Amino acid sequence: MNNQKVNFLQVAGLLTVLASLVHIGCIVFGGDWYRFLGAGEQMAQLAESGHPYPTIVTSIISAVLLLCAAYAFSGAGLILRLPLIRLGLIIISALLLVRALGFYFIMPAFPDNSPTFWLISSGICLILGLTYALGLKQRWHLIARKD
């Protein structure tokens, strides 16, 4: 029987890489992916017309997600220690949880996104935020205080 604990930061990193890859899929596969994932008809049409806006926005989101994953993997002890690791993981956890729980307040700023998008993406942010927070709690004492 294996008594090894789940490394929540490793799980958070893997889930975040997956989220980044889904965003890259939108860039590669275009309007149908934007529609399916609930980003709104306007984003889908802009992507189909070759407008750079969806690619720029989605690339930035994907890059931020990959940076978050790097912090998760660093906190998990899988890659080199990144600067301000504790603070970075606190901020990532907090932002994901605020995004998950505060979707109702930011929905009006993005009227083209469907209610399904908001519910699913908020659920994903909640799972990610909790996974980051649990991972940070789990490894807090293992992350050196060199910040």
C-alpha positions, 0 to 999 in steps of 0.5 A, spaced: 500 500 500 502 506 498 502 512 503 504 517 499 500 524 499 498 527 493 502 533 492 496 539 491 501 544 487 503 538 482 496 537 481 495 545 480 500 545 476 498 540 471 491 542 471 493 549 469 497 547 464 491 543 461 487 550 462 493 553 458 493 548 452 485 549 452 486 556 450 492 555 445 487 550 442 482 556 441 488 560 437 489 554 433 482 551 431 479 558 431 471 560 432 468 554 433 473 553 439 471 560 442 464 558 441 464 551 444 468 554 450 463 560 451 467 566 449 462 569 445 460 570 438 464 576 438 470 573 439 469 567 435 467 572 429 473 576 430 477 570 430 474 567 424 475 574 420 483 573 422 483 579 427 488 579 432 484 581 438 482 574 440 489 571 439 492 577 443 488 576 449 488 568 449 495 568 448 496 573 454 491 568 458 495 562 456 502 565 458 499 567 465 496 560 466 503 557 464 507 562 469 502 560 474 503 553 473 511 554 473 509 557 480 505 551 482 511 546 480 516 550 483 512 550 490 511 542 489 519 542 488 519 539 481 523 545 478 528 551 481 525 555 486 522 561 483 522 568 486 517 570 491 514 563 491 510 564 497 507 571 495 506 568 488 502 562 490 498 566 495 496 571 490 495 566 485 490 562 490 487 568 492 486 571 485 483 564 482 478 564 488 476 571 488 475 570 480 471 564 482 466 567 487 466 574 484 463 572 477 457 575 478 460 582 479 464 581 473 459 578 468 456 585 466 463 587 463 463 581 458 456 581 456 457 576 450 460 571 454 454 565 456 451 564 463 454 557 462 461 560 460 461 563 467 458 557 471 463 552 468 469 557 468 468 559 475 467 552 477 474 551 474 477 557 478 474 554 484 477 548 483 484 551 481 484 556 487 482 551 492 488 546 489 493 552 489 491 554 497 491 546 499 498 545 496 501 552 499 498 549 506 501 542 505 508 545 503 508 551 506 514 549 511 518 546 505 518 552 501 524 556 504 523 563 507 528 566 502 523 571 499 
